[in-house]
Amino acid sequence: MYRFTDTNQPPQGMNMPKEAPMINGVYLEEIVPGYRTLTVQGREAMTAEVETQSVGKRDGSIFLSRRYPERVIRIRYQLISRTAVDFREAYNMLAAALHIKSALLIFNDEPDKFYTGIPGQLEAVEPGKNAVVSEIEFICPDPYKYSVQEYEEEPAQDGAFHVNYGGTFPAHPSFVVQFLEEGNTTDEGQSSTITGNGDCGYIAFYDEDQHVLQFGDPEEVDGEVQEATQTLLAASLKSSSAWTNAVKAVWKTNDANAVITTGGTKTGTAGMIKSRTTVTDAATQYFTGATAYGSGTGWHGPVISALIPDDASGGSGADNFLFQFAANCCVGETTEEKNGVGGIACYLSDANGNRTLGARIYKNRSGTTGYVDLIVDKKVMETVDIDMSLRSVYFGRDRAETRKTVNGKEVVLPAIRTKKTVRITKVGNTVTIDAGGIVRTYETENLATITRISIQFQAYGTKPTLAWNGIYSWKFNKMFCDTWREDPNKFTANDLLEIDCSDGTVLLNGLPSPGLGALKNDWEDFVLMPGDNVISQSCSDWCVSPPDVKLKYREVYL
């Protein structure tokens, strides 16, 4: 669903029909000359489909189920043009406006609620006419309408969520769980200590009817000697001055032992780069990236590399671990920016400098098509084509709900959420790489111990560079430290867990992680009912700093 905080009102002075639909933030009356909404059918309360069964000679029947079918909304409109040429141009504009995968529909007489529909049949018009009346059909697989406003709740003093729900139908909530944020450096780049206080084995939610949602492992206990998993490297650098001496002491630039792409060179400098301000999603944000790429005839650019710190027992290197980073690696909006070339290469190497594991995101030609290389034991196991456009679901830029002026008219642009995260996990002989949702698992034997991480921000020759090419957070967890052999802690420093009860989606740091949810989770029945609701939560009793949790929901109506 799209997140809205208010609605886009018709321009002053326009006599907008009361039932005029706003489709993804714009009225057809505003963009199609001569178009006007006449009537809308299908917004009325729907009749449920009830299934019953007769049993022998028993009077009546037995109730089996009740469901609401998909909703079909039909918009009857007129289109009037002066000439055949004008009519054809207007009709082309109408067809283009409806050539979308999904439409968020807000009607002028009910601006605080929306439907989500798929444009269906565009009824044929009478030939030879410049003034026609016809219909547009939208199919809504989800028959309900939702409040434009998304509500957000925080726990009360008793730790539970107390929600006074104003919808008329049950609503599935969502949860955002932020585990303790800490790292080797602060957001401002100063030295810090990773305490592990936010590490947690599980988190659960339950309502007054004892419907339960559980994530992680409630049987997991904290180690007596040390935790099952230790966070050895972590950072989330956000300010312009964050690339301090404390950071450089951990992440050295162009170190002689850093590992790079075959045929590449270490050139240029790394540091904090500002998020550009030439697109609608601009924000005051900084990434770690190339402040200068230097020069070279092939792949080149600055490399930041760090040795894996010793764990609490003094053990060096890592055989079982999770390394993840979040990045934007994409082109910009303009045709010129789509010619950009470059990428991010991340390699985990052994003591001999071999590229033991890794993932490389790169684009080597004009356009928006790029690639991801998945590397295991010095070999590229697979190269996957990906979209590297500005709003790519892989490593593109998020966009909050925003407003934009198009041809002199203000439209609402719905929110876009991209994955951005690369996660490399090794447990025993199993390696799993998740690159922006592209997941592959490989079995290995005798893979060397990891001792170093190298990340290069790449350019190619003198070609224009990518508009966005930087990393804004990373984390390295070492598993099975010392003699502790229990399962690793499910949640550690800086983890962000997002749960959507409407479809059972579980995201950990932006990547789908369905395995975290318990098999018997009450997804269907975990809802907010009209009136007062109490939802409680719990987490591992050994967790020193319980996570920060928020509950979100939209009101639902039929």
DAWO-V426209 format. One record per residue. RES is the residue in three letters. SS is DSSP state (hx for helix, st for strand, lp for the rest). D_CENTER is the distance of its C-alpha to the mean C-alpha in Angstrom with 2 decimals. Layout:
BEGIN
[[RES SS D_CENTER] [RES SS D_CENTER]]
END
This chain:
BEGIN
[[MET lp 12.14] [TYR lp 12.35] [ARG lp 13.10] [PHE st 16.68] [THR lp 19.09] [ASP lp 22.10] [THR lp 23.38] [ASN lp 24.88] [GLN lp 28.64] [PRO lp 31.09] [PRO lp 33.03] [GLN lp 36.20] [GLY lp 39.24] [MET lp 37.51] [ASN lp 38.95] [MET lp 35.75] [PRO lp 36.42] [LYS lp 35.46] [GLU lp 33.39] [ALA lp 31.77] [PRO st 28.14] [MET st 25.40] [ILE st 23.10] [ASN lp 19.66] [GLY lp 21.35] [VAL st 24.72] [TYR st 28.03] [LEU hx 29.80] [GLU hx 32.96] [GLU hx 31.61] [ILE hx 30.84] [VAL lp 33.34] [PRO lp 36.97] [GLY lp 39.19] [TYR st 36.49] [ARG st 36.92] [THR st 35.54] [LEU st 38.51] [THR st 37.33] [VAL st 34.29] [GLN st 34.72] [GLY lp 32.43] [ARG lp 31.10] [GLU lp 33.77] [ALA lp 33.47] [MET lp 33.22] [THR lp 35.61] [ALA lp 34.34] [GLU st 35.31] [VAL st 37.36] [GLU st 38.46] [THR st 41.71] [GLN st 44.26] [SER lp 48.05] [VAL lp 49.81] [GLY lp 53.46] [LYS lp 55.80] [ARG lp 53.67] [ASP lp 53.44] [GLY lp 50.15] [SER lp 47.06] [ILE st 44.28] [PHE st 40.86] [LEU st 38.17] [SER st 34.99] [ARG st 33.69] [ARG st 30.78] [TYR lp 29.81] [PRO lp 29.49] [GLU lp 27.14] [ARG st 27.97] [VAL st 29.47] [ILE st 29.77] [ARG st 32.46] [ILE st 32.97] [ARG st 36.51] [TYR st 37.02] [GLN st 39.70] [LEU st 39.56] [ILE st 42.65] [SER lp 43.45] [ARG lp 46.73] [THR lp 46.93] [ALA hx 45.72] [VAL hx 43.87] [ASP hx 42.10] [PHE hx 41.25] [ARG hx 39.80] [GLU hx 37.66] [ALA hx 36.42] [TYR hx 35.74] [ASN hx 33.75] [MET hx 31.62] [LEU hx 31.13] [ALA hx 30.15] [ALA hx 27.64] [ALA hx 26.07] [LEU lp 25.71] [HIS lp 24.35] [ILE lp 20.73] [LYS lp 18.69] [SER lp 17.99] [ALA st 19.67] [LEU st 19.06] [LEU st 22.73] [ILE st 24.29] [PHE st 28.09] [ASN lp 30.34] [ASP lp 32.35] [GLU st 29.40] [PRO st 26.96] [ASP st 25.24] [LYS st 23.88] [PHE st 21.95] [TYR st 21.89] [THR st 19.47] [GLY st 21.62] [ILE st 22.12] [PRO st 24.94] [GLY st 27.83] [GLN st 31.47] [LEU st 32.76] [GLU lp 36.39] [ALA lp 38.97] [VAL lp 41.17] [GLU lp 44.93] [PRO lp 46.06] [GLY lp 48.18] [LYS lp 46.96] [ASN lp 45.41] [ALA st 44.86] [VAL st 43.01] [VAL st 41.50] [SER st 38.78] [GLU st 35.67] [ILE st 31.92] [GLU st 30.24] [PHE st 26.74] [ILE st 25.85] [CYS st 23.62] [PRO lp 22.75] [ASP lp 21.67] [PRO lp 24.98] [TYR lp 24.02] [LYS st 23.40] [TYR st 21.18] [SER st 21.70] [VAL lp 20.15] [GLN st 19.92] [GLU lp 17.33] [TYR st 19.28] [GLU st 18.39] [GLU st 20.82] [GLU st 21.73] [PRO lp 24.20] [ALA lp 27.87] [GLN lp 30.49] [ASP lp 30.94] [GLY lp 27.33] [ALA lp 26.61] [PHE st 24.71] [HIS st 27.31] [VAL st 25.94] [ASN st 28.33] [TYR st 26.62] [GLY lp 28.07] [GLY lp 26.83] [THR lp 29.34] [PHE st 27.32] [PRO lp 25.32] [ALA st 21.65] [HIS lp 18.97] [PRO lp 17.34] [SER st 14.03] [PHE st 14.09] [VAL st 12.36] [VAL st 14.35] [GLN st 14.79] [PHE lp 17.40] [LEU lp 20.02] [GLU lp 19.04] [GLU lp 21.72] [GLY lp 22.59] [ASN lp 25.55] [THR st 25.28] [THR lp 24.32] [ASP lp 21.96] [GLU lp 25.21] [GLY lp 26.03] [GLN lp 28.84] [SER st 29.82] [SER lp 28.45] [THR lp 28.75] [ILE lp 26.23] [THR lp 27.79] [GLY lp 25.68] [ASN lp 26.27] [GLY lp 22.73] [ASP lp 22.83] [CYS st 22.64] [GLY lp 23.38] [TYR st 21.96] [ILE st 20.88] [ALA st 22.06] [PHE st 22.32] [TYR st 25.35] [ASP st 26.97] [GLU lp 30.66] [ASP lp 31.24] [GLN lp 29.95] [HIS lp 26.94] [VAL st 24.79] [LEU st 21.21] [GLN st 21.31] [PHE st 18.91] [GLY st 20.39] [ASP lp 24.17] [PRO lp 26.65] [GLU lp 29.46] [GLU lp 28.11] [VAL lp 30.42] [ASP lp 30.58] [GLY lp 32.87] [GLU lp 36.40] [VAL lp 36.63] [GLN lp 33.07] [GLU lp 29.57] [ALA lp 28.44] [THR st 25.64] [GLN st 26.02] [THR st 23.49] [LEU st 25.55] [LEU st 23.36] [ALA st 20.57] [ALA st 19.76] [SER lp 17.47] [LEU lp 19.61] [LYS lp 19.07] [SER lp 22.53] [SER lp 24.89] [SER lp 27.38] [ALA lp 25.21] [TRP lp 26.63] [THR lp 29.70] [ASN hx 32.41] [ALA hx 30.77] [VAL hx 27.67] [LYS hx 29.96] [ALA hx 31.99] [VAL hx 29.11] [TRP lp 27.44] [LYS st 30.34] [THR st 30.13] [ASN lp 31.83] [ASP lp 33.42] [ALA lp 36.03] [ASN lp 34.50] [ALA lp 30.93] [VAL lp 29.88] [ILE lp 28.84] [THR lp 28.51] [THR lp 31.86] [GLY lp 33.80] [GLY lp 31.64] [THR st 33.04] [LYS st 32.08] [THR lp 32.57] [GLY lp 31.45] [THR st 29.97] [ALA st 26.68] [GLY st 25.52] [MET st 23.31] [ILE st 22.43] [LYS st 21.45] [SER lp 18.48] [ARG lp 20.36] [THR lp 21.37] [THR lp 22.20] [VAL lp 19.21] [THR lp 18.11] [ASP lp 15.05] [ALA lp 17.43] [ALA lp 17.42] [THR lp 19.67] [GLN lp 17.68] [TYR st 18.98] [PHE st 17.92] [THR st 20.13] [GLY st 21.45] [ALA st 24.70] [THR st 26.95] [ALA st 29.30] [TYR lp 29.00] [GLY lp 32.76] [SER lp 34.49] [GLY lp 35.00] [THR lp 35.83] [GLY lp 32.94] [TRP st 29.65] [HIS st 29.91] [GLY st 28.24] [PRO lp 28.02] [VAL st 27.14] [ILE st 26.15] [SER st 27.18] [ALA st 27.73] [LEU st 29.93] [ILE lp 28.60] [PRO lp 30.39] [ASP lp 32.79] [ASP lp 31.72] [ALA lp 33.68] [SER lp 36.48] [GLY lp 36.92] [GLY lp 35.43] [SER lp 34.22] [GLY lp 31.63] [ALA st 29.27] [ASP lp 29.61] [ASN lp 26.82] [PHE st 23.62] [LEU st 19.87] [PHE st 18.66] [GLN st 15.13] [PHE st 13.96] [ALA st 11.06] [ALA st 12.06] [ASN st 12.14] [CYS st 14.64] [CYS st 15.39] [VAL lp 18.22] [GLY lp 18.98] [GLU lp 20.06] [THR lp 23.76] [THR lp 25.75] [GLU lp 27.06] [GLU hx 23.69] [LYS hx 22.76] [ASN hx 25.72] [GLY lp 24.03] [VAL lp 24.28] [GLY st 23.00] [GLY st 20.29] [ILE st 19.51] [ALA st 21.53] [CYS st 21.15] [TYR st 24.10] [LEU st 25.26] [SER st 29.04] [ASP lp 32.13] [ALA lp 35.25] [ASN lp 36.70] [GLY lp 33.87] [ASN lp 32.66] [ARG st 29.09] [THR st 28.61] [LEU st 24.86] [GLY st 22.16] [ALA st 19.49] [ARG st 20.04] [ILE st 17.83] [TYR st 20.31] [LYS st 21.69] [ASN lp 25.48] [ARG lp 26.41] [SER lp 25.93] [GLY lp 23.43] [THR lp 19.73] [THR st 20.10] [GLY st 19.42] [TYR st 19.60] [VAL st 18.46] [ASP st 21.45] [LEU st 21.33] [ILE st 24.33] [VAL st 26.36] [ASP lp 29.87] [LYS lp 30.38] [LYS st 29.50] [VAL st 26.77] [MET st 26.15] [GLU st 24.05] [THR st 22.76] [VAL st 19.88] [ASP st 19.48] [ILE st 16.10] [ASP st 15.29] [MET lp 15.28] [SER lp 15.42] [LEU lp 14.10] [ARG lp 11.20] [SER lp 10.67] [VAL lp 7.65] [TYR lp 8.93] [PHE lp 9.81] [GLY lp 10.09] [ARG lp 9.94] [ASP lp 7.84] [ARG st 10.43] [ALA lp 11.57] [GLU lp 14.04] [THR st 17.05] [ARG st 20.49] [LYS st 22.05] [THR st 25.63] [VAL st 26.30] [ASN lp 30.02] [GLY lp 31.02] [LYS st 28.97] [GLU st 26.04] [VAL st 23.06] [VAL st 19.87] [LEU st 16.68] [PRO lp 13.85] [ALA lp 10.49] [ILE st 7.85] [ARG lp 4.11] [THR lp 4.07] [LYS lp 4.29] [LYS lp 7.42] [THR st 9.13] [VAL st 12.56] [ARG st 14.31] [ILE st 18.06] [THR st 20.04] [LYS st 23.80] [VAL st 25.80] [GLY lp 29.38] [ASN lp 29.65] [THR st 26.17] [VAL st 23.50] [THR st 19.91] [ILE st 17.62] [ASP st 13.92] [ALA st 12.93] [GLY lp 9.45] [GLY lp 10.05] [ILE st 13.71] [VAL st 15.65] [ARG st 19.37] [THR st 21.95] [TYR st 25.33] [GLU st 28.53] [THR lp 30.52] [GLU lp 33.85] [ASN lp 35.08] [LEU lp 32.07] [ALA lp 33.11] [THR lp 32.00] [ILE st 29.23] [THR lp 30.59] [ARG st 28.60] [ILE st 25.21] [SER st 25.39] [ILE st 22.78] [GLN st 24.06] [PHE st 22.80] [GLN st 24.56] [ALA st 26.53] [TYR st 29.09] [GLY lp 32.66] [THR lp 33.07] [LYS lp 30.31] [PRO lp 27.91] [THR lp 24.91] [LEU lp 21.19] [ALA lp 20.11] [TRP st 17.21] [ASN st 17.88] [GLY st 17.12] [ILE st 15.69] [TYR st 14.95] [SER st 14.99] [TRP st 16.55] [LYS st 18.17] [PHE st 20.93] [ASN st 22.09] [LYS st 25.49] [MET st 26.30] [PHE lp 29.73] [CYS lp 31.41] [ASP lp 35.23] [THR lp 36.82] [TRP lp 33.97] [ARG lp 32.90] [GLU lp 30.84] [ASP lp 27.25] [PRO lp 24.94] [ASN lp 23.27] [LYS lp 20.04] [PHE st 18.44] [THR lp 19.47] [ALA lp 19.19] [ASN lp 15.99] [ASP lp 13.89] [LEU st 11.14] [LEU st 11.25] [GLU st 9.47] [ILE st 11.75] [ASP st 12.14] [CYS lp 15.85] [SER lp 16.09] [ASP lp 14.92] [GLY lp 14.86] [THR st 11.20] [VAL st 10.88] [LEU st 8.06] [LEU st 9.77] [ASN lp 8.46] [GLY lp 4.95] [LEU st 7.31] [PRO st 9.14] [SER lp 12.30] [PRO hx 14.62] [GLY hx 17.62] [LEU hx 17.13] [GLY st 18.18] [ALA lp 21.93] [LEU lp 23.52] [LYS lp 25.32] [ASN lp 22.55] [ASP lp 23.69] [TRP lp 20.62] [GLU lp 22.87] [ASP lp 25.11] [PHE lp 22.80] [VAL lp 23.02] [LEU st 24.26] [MET lp 27.72] [PRO lp 29.55] [GLY st 31.19] [ASP st 30.71] [ASN st 28.28] [VAL st 28.07] [ILE st 25.20] [SER st 26.01] [GLN st 24.11] [SER st 25.32] [CYS st 24.36] [SER lp 26.46] [ASP lp 29.77] [TRP lp 29.94] [CYS lp 26.74] [VAL lp 28.29] [SER lp 25.52] [PRO lp 23.63] [PRO lp 19.95] [ASP st 19.04] [VAL st 17.80] [LYS st 16.93] [LEU st 17.29] [LYS st 15.95] [TYR st 17.48] [ARG lp 18.85] [GLU lp 22.49] [VAL st 23.41] [TYR st 26.59] [LEU lp 28.44]]
END
